[in-house]
Amino acid sequence: MQQTGQAFVFVNDIPWQERSKMLDNGEIDIGWICSLPYTRKTDDGTATYELLAVPVRSGIRYQSKPICFSEIIVRSDSKAISLTDLRGMTLAYNEPYSFSGYTAIRSHAASMKEFNLFSKAIEAGSHEKALLMVKTGEADVAAIDSTMLEMELKHNPETMNDLRSLDSIGPYPAAPLVIRQNIPEKIKASILTSLLNMHHNPTGQMILEESLLSRFEEISDHHYNYTREADRASFLVTW
């Protein structure tokens, strides 16, 4: 970020699991993480990071707000017209610490009193692999983060071949950008200012557009109380 006077190294060529560990260990200074590990680690006192900003997606459905959705994906030939039509079937999810891929659909089912909706839930390891499991018939349904799906379709339009969206869960708070707690406050403020003003300069606009973002906003911890409530509700289901 030229405006901050700081040198940055972008880390994206290692598995997300390793990046998550590096963020927890303080080896990564700034990271874009799921709201679920943010709330859990913040609440149990183990977080080594704090909120910095939150992205606002550029699509019309996001209403110029820092929100997100989970897309309920089934095969194109599925006869299901609602989530309850999938009763007794198999869910593929990316990983258990994902809000969009696991907690969102679990809490949504709990709100419908569908505590035993699926007969089996299989951890796929990623949203991409969960989609593939639905496509190949290893699973009947997957909950996919809307932001991930949009980026995947941008680069691989064939991703949704033989698949369709049955429903959407949300909106719920978008995943935040966090920063290591022990970074000097002056540097944090400089980075935040740069992020909040990205959409005002041509280079920043280009970077945002490439990521399907319109801008960054400041965010407060209470914004993620929705995540906390959904997390508690999700433990009512049996799968």
Secondary structure, DSSP 4 states (H G I P E B T S, - for coil): -GGGT-------SS-HHHHHHHHHTTS-SEEE--HHHHHHHHHTT--SEEEEEEEEE-SGGGTTSSEEEEEEEEETT---SSGGGGTT-EEEES-TT-IIIIIHHHHHHHHTT-TT--SEEEE-SSHHHHHHHHHHTS-SEEEEEHHHHHHHHHH-GGGGTTEEEEEEEEEEEPPPEEEETTS-HHHHHHHHHHHHTGGGSHHHHHHHHHTTEEEEE---GGGGHHHHHHHHHHTTS--
